[in-house]
Amino acid sequence: MESKSDKKINQELPPGATPLTPEDLEGLLPKYITTREELNDAEFKNISEASKKYFLSRKKMNLPLATFIRYTKRCLEVGRQKKENRKKYWS
């Protein structure tokens, strides 16, 4: 059964956006995320911080952009998985 927060996060989705299931929402951390806007803001903040850390650092990293993007996508996918599935994904 959908709660109010489930309905709120899936409201007014842009064309082609995938609604989040209750299982997706269960694995979201932190728990304050209740709207799609908050989810987008949190994901943007995390990606921005990682980009600053790795691309604006004085230390040279041998990490191609494509690898960084692939890793970031994988992190976002894992964040949306149920907690018990996360360990299997990274094994």
C-alpha positions as CSV (number, residue, x, y, z in Angstrom):
1,M,0.0,0.0,0.0
2,E,1.3,3.4,-0.9
3,S,1.9,5.9,1.8
4,K,1.5,9.7,1.4
5,S,5.2,10.1,0.9
6,D,5.2,7.4,-1.8
7,K,2.6,9.3,-3.7
8,K,4.4,12.6,-3.1
9,I,7.7,11.4,-4.5
10,N,6.0,10.1,-7.7
11,Q,3.9,13.2,-8.4
12,E,4.4,15.2,-11.5
13,L,7.1,13.0,-13.1
14,P,8.6,14.3,-16.3
15,P,7.9,12.1,-19.4
16,G,10.0,9.0,-19.3
17,A,10.8,9.1,-15.6
18,T,10.4,5.9,-13.7
19,P,8.2,6.0,-10.6
20,L,9.8,4.8,-7.4
21,T,8.3,1.7,-5.9
22,P,7.8,1.2,-2.1
23,E,10.8,-1.1,-2.2
24,D,12.9,1.6,-3.8
25,L,11.8,4.1,-1.2
26,E,12.6,1.7,1.6
27,G,16.3,1.7,0.7
28,L,16.6,5.5,0.3
29,L,19.0,7.1,2.8
30,P,18.6,9.6,4.4
31,K,15.0,9.2,5.4
32,Y,14.2,13.0,5.0
33,I,13.8,12.5,1.3
34,T,10.1,12.5,0.6
35,T,9.8,14.3,-2.7
36,R,11.3,13.8,-6.1
37,E,12.8,17.3,-5.9
38,E,14.6,16.4,-2.6
39,L,15.8,13.1,-4.2
40,N,17.1,15.0,-7.3
41,D,18.8,17.6,-5.0
42,A,20.5,14.9,-2.9
43,E,21.8,13.1,-6.0
44,F,23.0,16.4,-7.5
45,K,24.8,17.3,-4.3
46,N,26.5,13.9,-4.1
47,I,27.6,13.9,-7.7
48,S,28.8,17.5,-7.4
49,E,30.9,16.8,-4.3
50,A,32.4,13.7,-5.9
51,S,33.2,15.7,-9.0
52,K,34.9,18.5,-7.0
53,K,36.8,15.9,-5.0
54,Y,38.2,14.0,-8.0
55,F,38.4,16.6,-10.7
56,L,39.4,19.8,-8.8
57,S,41.9,18.0,-6.5
58,R,45.5,19.0,-6.8
59,K,46.4,15.3,-6.7
60,K,46.5,13.7,-10.1
61,M,44.2,10.7,-10.5
62,N,44.4,8.2,-13.3
63,L,40.6,7.8,-13.6
64,P,39.0,8.3,-17.0
65,L,35.8,10.3,-17.1
66,A,33.8,7.3,-18.5
67,T,34.9,5.2,-15.6
68,F,33.8,7.9,-13.1
69,I,30.4,8.2,-14.7
70,R,29.9,4.4,-14.8
71,Y,30.9,4.3,-11.1
72,T,28.5,7.1,-10.2
73,K,25.6,5.4,-12.0
74,R,26.4,2.2,-10.1
75,C,26.4,4.0,-6.8
76,L,23.0,5.6,-7.6
77,E,21.6,2.2,-8.6
78,V,22.8,0.6,-5.4
79,G,21.4,3.4,-3.3
80,R,17.9,2.5,-4.6
81,Q,18.2,-1.2,-3.9
82,K,17.0,-2.9,-0.8
83,K,19.6,-3.1,1.9
84,E,19.9,-6.9,1.7
85,N,20.7,-6.7,-2.0
86,R,23.5,-4.1,-1.7
87,K,26.1,-6.5,-0.4
88,K,25.4,-9.0,-3.3
89,Y,25.8,-6.2,-5.8
90,W,29.3,-5.2,-4.7
91,S,30.6,-8.7,-4.2
